Amino acid sequence: MTTPEKIMIDDVSYVRSDSICKCAKEVGGMKYCIIRSYGAGVFAGYVKEQKADVNGVNITLINSRRIWYWSGACSLSQIAVEGSKKISDCKIALVVPEEFISNVIEIIPMTEKAKNNIEGASIWKK
């Protein structure tokens, strides 16, 4: 038997608290996000700085990991909310203490669940 996500009492819908997506905890005022850039790929990390200029949006990430390949999710949106259901099949690089990424085209805040999933992934390297 599956656990219900919500129940109705007197025409009022109640949702289980553990089914609500909660953003990952901020560290030093920085949000943990998925970053997709035009030419450098996809990253997960804390957004330290975000600047826009005539060349586009540029981001400085703290404790970032490049997501070279993902499996177990249909999109980066799903990765940001749920993480990967096949994290052992993903190719996620080691942690870089600070990284500048130019031409950012997508910034998606991550949930705590997704952050823990990505941070817990094995380091992919050659």
Buried (B, 14 or more C-beta within 10 A) or exposed (E): EEEEEEEEEEEEEEEEEEEEEEBBEEEEEBBBBBBBBEEBBBBBBBBBEBEEEEEEBBBBBBBBBBBEEBEBBEEBEBBBBBBBEEBEEBBBBEBBEEBEBBBBEBBBBBBEEBBEBBBEBEEBEE
